[in-house]
Amino acid sequence: QAIQAINGYTNMTAEEFTNMIFQKIDVNNDGELTLEEFINGVEKDEDLMELITKSFDLSNVLKVIQNG
């Protein structure tokens, strides 16, 4: 939920958000992500790369805290 809030995905539940990520990068559809699937999926999906980058960029966290 915190990642969703930081990145502006507040219009979906945490489960919907997780399902969206899995649909994008779980290439063998086994319901689990290997490290290789995760890395390849993030590298191939520009939006997902941006989302992950924002999630680890603490300046966005500070902006959210400052803005309430």
C-alpha positions as CSV (number, residue, x, y, z in Angstrom):
1,Q,0.0,0.0,0.0
2,A,2.9,2.3,0.7
3,I,4.4,1.8,-2.7
4,Q,1.0,2.4,-4.2
5,A,0.6,5.7,-2.3
6,I,4.0,6.9,-3.2
7,N,3.5,6.2,-6.9
8,G,-0.1,7.4,-7.2
9,Y,-1.8,4.0,-7.6
10,T,-4.4,4.6,-4.9
11,N,-7.4,3.8,-7.1
12,M,-6.8,0.0,-6.7
13,T,-6.6,-2.4,-3.8
14,A,-3.2,-3.8,-2.7
15,E,-4.3,-7.2,-4.2
16,E,-5.2,-5.6,-7.5
17,F,-1.9,-3.8,-7.6
18,T,0.0,-7.0,-6.8
19,N,-1.9,-8.9,-9.5
20,M,-1.1,-6.2,-12.0
21,I,2.6,-6.6,-11.3
22,F,2.5,-10.4,-11.5
23,Q,0.6,-10.3,-14.8
24,K,3.4,-8.1,-16.2
25,I,6.4,-10.1,-15.1
26,D,5.4,-13.7,-14.1
27,V,6.3,-15.1,-17.6
28,N,5.7,-18.7,-16.8
29,N,2.4,-18.0,-14.9
30,D,3.3,-20.1,-11.9
31,G,2.2,-17.5,-9.4
32,E,5.7,-17.0,-8.1
33,L,8.4,-14.6,-9.2
34,T,12.0,-15.8,-9.4
35,L,14.7,-13.1,-9.1
36,E,15.4,-13.6,-12.8
37,E,11.7,-13.0,-13.8
38,F,11.6,-9.9,-11.5
39,I,14.8,-8.4,-13.0
40,N,13.9,-9.2,-16.6
41,G,10.3,-8.0,-16.1
42,V,11.4,-4.7,-14.6
43,E,14.0,-4.1,-17.2
44,K,11.5,-4.7,-20.1
45,D,8.7,-2.6,-18.7
46,E,9.4,1.1,-18.6
47,D,6.4,1.9,-16.3
48,L,7.4,-0.8,-13.9
49,M,11.0,0.4,-13.9
50,E,9.8,3.9,-13.1
51,L,7.6,2.6,-10.3
52,I,10.4,0.6,-8.7
53,T,12.8,3.5,-9.0
54,K,10.4,5.8,-7.4
55,S,9.7,3.3,-4.6
56,F,13.4,3.3,-3.7
57,D,13.9,7.1,-4.1
58,L,13.4,8.5,-0.6
59,S,12.8,12.0,-2.0
60,N,9.3,10.9,-3.1
61,V,8.6,9.6,0.4
62,L,9.6,13.0,1.8
63,K,7.3,14.8,-0.7
64,V,4.4,12.5,0.4
65,I,5.1,13.2,4.1
66,Q,5.4,16.9,3.5
67,N,2.1,17.1,1.5
68,G,0.3,15.1,4.2
